[in-house]
């Protein structure tokens, strides 16, 4: 079961990272400033660059999950989970309908499972002979 959770965590992280990189590239290539967020925290910061950088960091953490730096991957999974929970459920975000709420719920549940699976990578590695 632990192996399947680790595989799911890696696949979820890889898919999310590639999606964010693609979204960031499309936003960057469009040249539009419609991704700008005018809240106090993000004021003056272009969200498209943040999306691209989070995708690159996520991809790097997935690739480093098999190395000595594997502790970075659970941190990135926790970051994704916190951002999804805060963005969807602890903010003033309004869902357009039941389908959008259900998608947000599934995505957050997937991030939670990926985080739990990524914690299995923190243990010591044993060498099988």
Secondary structure, DSSP 4 states (H G I P E B T S, - for coil): -HHHHHHHHHHHHHHHHHHHHHHHHHHHHH---TTB--STTTTT-BHHHHHHHHHHHHHHHHHGGGSTTTHHHHHHHHHHHHHHHHHHTSSS---SSHHHHHHHHHHHHHHHHHHHHHHGGGSPP----
